[in-house]
Amino acid sequence: MAFLIYFMFITVINDCACANARGRQETRLASLFNSPVNFVGVSSDLEAAGNIIDALDAGEGREGIILANVAPRNNKAKKWPNGTPFCYFYYKKTLVVSSIDGLTLSLVKKFKLVEAVKVVDLAKTVQKNLPKQTTEIINTQFRSYEFLPKLAFWLKRHKRVFAQDYQMKNIADAPQAVWWVDNFGNCKTTLLARELDKKTENNIKNNIKVIHFASRLKDVEDNQAALITGSSGLGTDRFLEIVAQGKSAAKIFGLKSGDNFNKKQKKY
């Protein structure tokens, strides 16, 4: 039996990451695209921001889809009818579909990848493409499952999607903070290696107490902490990482994702 093969990648970046939620999202996407699906579980919009950049870097601009959604319904998010709106943009041949509120797109803004994104009118788009399911999808608790995969499918199939431009200048700026702690305890920051001037270096030294900069992890002496050019980033722009050779920098300095450099840490 002949079937359509999509030669592309799909990456999901989502805070709905338990086995049940992950399995449902992956299955829905695989059924729509017949493509391999990769899943990155996150716990915050800042973690999602960094992982969007890393996924774009991994895809190298090839044909693919990145779906990122961190959409709480509590506190400030109560202002939305049912969670933050979604938007989309293209980086070369890669389609990115994302929630727009908070810091999720803050590093896309930092890298100046696009000047504007397209904010989707969910109700009109669903009414046009799935009129019998409009009420169900508009009110669903699990938009990452019921709506986001179908939105990506409609965009790839050139179906009608109602959307308006939204300028990136309106997106929140990324804080100077840790956006990810890896399994070794290395702390990926939102700072780029090319941004490391004396003022920035002194700020980190004063607050995080990292004592020096090294170009790469190998150059850090055993049992010594340092700021290095890390592996994450896009193209030649790499994020700075706080590391401790042979140890966990996160444990030593009490760091976790979201911590910014204005918070005093213990000296090492």
VEXNU-22498 format. One line per field, with one value per residue (C-alpha): x, y, z; residue in three letters; residue number from 1. Coordinates in nm, 3 decimals. Layout:
N
xx = [X	...]
yy = [Y	...]
zz = [Z	...]
aa = [ala	...]
i = [NUM	...]
This chain:
268
xx = [0.000	0.138	0.158	0.303	0.642	0.747	1.123	1.136	1.173	0.918	1.020	0.774	0.877	0.609	0.539	0.269	0.536	0.406	0.401	0.033	0.051	0.372	0.241	-0.080	0.100	0.356	0.090	-0.129	0.165	0.290	-0.059	-0.078	0.272	0.420	0.745	0.971	0.873	1.117	0.995	1.159	0.984	1.022	0.897	0.890	0.865	1.236	1.333	1.115	1.289	1.633	1.516	1.358	1.701	1.870	1.609	1.655	2.029	1.989	1.758	2.007	1.725	1.602	1.237	1.075	0.832	0.892	0.587	0.643	0.375	0.395	0.050	-0.054	-0.411	-0.342	-0.240	-0.162	-0.271	-0.631	-0.647	-0.670	-0.997	-0.830	-0.453	-0.211	-0.265	-0.047	0.173	0.397	0.699	0.955	1.329	1.460	1.261	1.163	0.812	0.788	0.445	0.451	0.262	0.333	0.292	0.575	0.937	0.884	0.997	1.239	1.551	1.409	1.389	1.744	1.881	1.679	1.553	1.237	1.092	0.736	0.535	0.183	-0.066	-0.340	-0.711	-0.789	-1.167	-1.183	-0.917	-1.090	-1.430	-1.289	-1.110	-1.304	-1.644	-1.802	-1.528	-1.502	-1.656	-1.467	-1.127	-1.178	-1.258	-1.019	-0.787	-0.522	-0.460	-0.116	-0.304	-0.632	-0.517	-0.142	-0.070	-0.363	-0.252	0.090	-0.078	-0.297	0.002	0.205	-0.093	-0.150	-0.499	-0.662	-0.523	-0.644	-0.352	-0.214	0.139	0.278	0.606	0.889	0.957	0.644	0.788	0.947	1.326	1.516	1.654	2.020	1.952	2.000	1.762	1.863	2.055	2.183	2.233	2.594	2.486	2.618	2.406	2.319	2.264	2.084	2.409	2.599	2.975	3.010	2.831	3.094	3.235	3.401	3.079	2.892	3.182	3.212	2.837	2.853	3.168	3.014	2.684	2.755	3.119	3.255	3.621	3.733	3.645	3.765	3.705	3.593	3.518	3.845	4.043	3.882	4.106	3.976	3.756	3.750	3.443	3.436	3.227	3.272	3.141	2.884	2.743	2.397	2.308	2.250	2.515	2.830	2.645	2.678	2.541	2.772	2.760	2.852	3.043	3.251	3.502	3.414	3.129	2.779	2.783	2.410	2.462	2.766	2.601	2.243	2.135	1.827	1.661	1.513	1.769	1.908	2.243	2.111	2.056	2.347	2.491	2.732	3.101	3.306]
yy = [0.000	0.340	0.608	0.955	0.990	1.323	1.365	1.599	1.611	1.702	1.826	1.890	2.120	2.108	2.122	1.854	1.587	1.292	0.956	0.986	1.343	1.277	0.958	1.122	1.417	1.196	0.959	1.242	1.398	1.067	0.988	1.323	1.341	0.990	1.145	1.078	1.279	1.399	1.520	1.764	1.802	2.143	2.304	2.673	2.915	3.003	2.637	2.623	2.932	2.775	2.445	2.617	2.761	2.423	2.246	2.502	2.448	2.070	2.096	2.318	2.498	2.180	2.097	2.022	2.136	2.257	2.278	2.465	2.521	2.634	2.767	2.781	2.882	3.036	3.381	3.624	3.367	3.418	3.716	3.476	3.298	2.955	2.999	3.206	3.248	3.055	3.192	3.060	3.160	2.999	2.973	2.879	2.560	2.491	2.578	2.685	2.686	2.827	2.978	3.350	3.467	3.494	3.412	3.129	3.337	3.561	3.392	3.388	3.765	3.778	3.598	3.829	3.534	3.711	4.062	3.940	3.623	3.534	3.517	3.267	3.327	2.984	3.008	3.124	2.876	2.578	2.692	2.698	2.362	2.155	2.323	2.028	2.031	2.405	2.421	2.114	2.242	2.601	2.480	2.186	2.153	1.990	2.222	2.068	1.753	1.876	2.189	2.239	1.928	2.011	2.372	2.252	2.010	2.282	2.511	2.240	2.156	2.527	2.526	2.854	2.980	3.315	3.508	3.857	3.994	4.049	4.237	4.075	4.404	4.325	3.994	3.993	4.019	3.720	3.779	3.717	3.381	3.006	2.848	2.481	2.254	1.940	1.598	1.685	1.996	2.233	2.549	2.688	3.063	3.305	3.497	3.449	3.405	3.718	3.921	3.849	4.192	4.303	4.434	4.108	3.897	4.100	4.076	3.698	3.680	3.903	3.718	3.360	3.363	3.189	3.278	3.275	3.219	2.922	2.869	2.507	2.253	2.065	2.375	2.398	2.254	1.970	2.088	2.439	2.640	2.845	3.019	2.852	2.867	2.588	2.352	2.508	2.791	2.854	2.857	3.025	3.193	2.974	3.024	3.064	2.785	2.778	2.456	2.291	2.037	1.693	1.830	1.975	2.353	2.353	2.185	2.392	2.726	2.624	2.707	2.596	2.701	3.048	3.177	3.514	3.670	3.925	3.648	3.604	3.253	3.086	3.129	2.843]
zz = [0.000	-0.098	0.168	0.196	0.363	0.510	0.514	0.811	1.188	1.454	1.799	2.082	2.369	2.635	3.006	2.969	2.990	3.190	3.010	2.926	2.790	2.601	2.444	2.327	2.169	1.995	1.864	1.732	1.548	1.411	1.281	1.101	0.956	0.952	1.077	1.377	1.683	1.951	2.288	2.530	2.863	3.031	3.349	3.251	2.963	2.998	2.964	2.654	2.515	2.535	2.394	2.093	2.008	2.057	1.843	1.564	1.586	1.571	1.269	1.085	0.906	0.736	0.682	1.012	1.280	1.634	1.859	2.186	2.445	2.805	2.886	3.252	3.331	3.673	3.801	3.514	3.256	3.371	3.133	2.835	2.742	2.766	2.790	2.585	2.210	1.967	1.692	1.418	1.214	0.986	1.041	0.698	0.622	0.983	1.100	1.464	1.632	1.983	2.271	2.276	2.635	2.885	2.800	2.552	2.253	2.443	2.303	1.951	2.002	2.140	1.834	1.606	1.401	1.284	1.302	1.357	1.419	1.310	1.600	1.523	1.572	1.713	1.693	1.330	1.219	1.380	1.252	0.899	0.909	1.165	1.208	1.390	1.658	1.712	2.060	2.180	2.064	2.182	2.535	2.560	2.858	2.635	2.341	2.282	2.182	2.034	1.849	1.810	1.596	1.369	1.336	1.222	0.981	0.831	0.786	0.613	0.391	0.314	0.464	0.567	0.898	1.030	1.178	1.225	1.251	1.600	1.625	1.819	1.998	2.200	2.321	2.668	2.685	2.820	3.171	3.252	3.404	3.399	3.149	3.190	3.426	3.256	3.415	3.505	3.693	3.426	3.413	3.070	3.080	2.850	2.794	2.471	2.461	2.246	2.515	2.778	2.850	3.172	3.325	3.260	3.382	3.703	3.764	3.743	3.955	4.223	4.242	4.135	4.252	3.942	3.953	3.590	3.226	3.018	2.647	2.692	2.964	2.911	3.008	3.353	3.626	3.844	4.131	3.987	3.884	3.567	3.306	2.966	2.612	2.617	2.356	2.334	2.100	1.732	1.462	1.589	1.879	2.190	2.538	2.836	3.095	3.461	3.532	3.803	3.673	3.806	4.017	3.986	3.954	4.024	4.363	4.455	4.383	4.459	4.104	3.916	3.591	3.622	3.872	3.768	3.841	4.088	4.341	4.576	4.575	4.812	4.738	4.594]
aa = [met	ala	phe	leu	ile	tyr	phe	met	phe	ile	thr	val	ile	asn	asp	cys	ala	cys	ala	asn	ala	arg	gly	arg	gln	glu	thr	arg	leu	ala	ser	leu	phe	asn	ser	pro	val	asn	phe	val	gly	val	ser	ser	asp	leu	glu	ala	ala	gly	asn	ile	ile	asp	ala	leu	asp	ala	gly	glu	gly	arg	glu	gly	ile	ile	leu	ala	asn	val	ala	pro	arg	asn	asn	lys	ala	lys	lys	trp	pro	asn	gly	thr	pro	phe	cys	tyr	phe	tyr	tyr	lys	lys	thr	leu	val	val	ser	ser	ile	asp	gly	leu	thr	leu	ser	leu	val	lys	lys	phe	lys	leu	val	glu	ala	val	lys	val	val	asp	leu	ala	lys	thr	val	gln	lys	asn	leu	pro	lys	gln	thr	thr	glu	ile	ile	asn	thr	gln	phe	arg	ser	tyr	glu	phe	leu	pro	lys	leu	ala	phe	trp	leu	lys	arg	his	lys	arg	val	phe	ala	gln	asp	tyr	gln	met	lys	asn	ile	ala	asp	ala	pro	gln	ala	val	trp	trp	val	asp	asn	phe	gly	asn	cys	lys	thr	thr	leu	leu	ala	arg	glu	leu	asp	lys	lys	thr	glu	asn	asn	ile	lys	asn	asn	ile	lys	val	ile	his	phe	ala	ser	arg	leu	lys	asp	val	glu	asp	asn	gln	ala	ala	leu	ile	thr	gly	ser	ser	gly	leu	gly	thr	asp	arg	phe	leu	glu	ile	val	ala	gln	gly	lys	ser	ala	ala	lys	ile	phe	gly	leu	lys	ser	gly	asp	asn	phe	asn	lys	lys	gln	lys	lys	tyr]
i = [1	2	3	4	5	6	7	8	9	10	11	12	13	14	15	16	17	18	19	20	21	22	23	24	25	26	27	28	29	30	31	32	33	34	35	36	37	38	39	40	41	42	43	44	45	46	47	48	49	50	51	52	53	54	55	56	57	58	59	60	61	62	63	64	65	66	67	68	69	70	71	72	73	74	75	76	77	78	79	80	81	82	83	84	85	86	87	88	89	90	91	92	93	94	95	96	97	98	99	100	101	102	103	104	105	106	107	108	109	110	111	112	113	114	115	116	117	118	119	120	121	122	123	124	125	126	127	128	129	130	131	132	133	134	135	136	137	138	139	140	141	142	143	144	145	146	147	148	149	150	151	152	153	154	155	156	157	158	159	160	161	162	163	164	165	166	167	168	169	170	171	172	173	174	175	176	177	178	179	180	181	182	183	184	185	186	187	188	189	190	191	192	193	194	195	196	197	198	199	200	201	202	203	204	205	206	207	208	209	210	211	212	213	214	215	216	217	218	219	220	221	222	223	224	225	226	227	228	229	230	231	232	233	234	235	236	237	238	239	240	241	242	243	244	245	246	247	248	249	250	251	252	253	254	255	256	257	258	259	260	261	262	263	264	265	266	267	268]
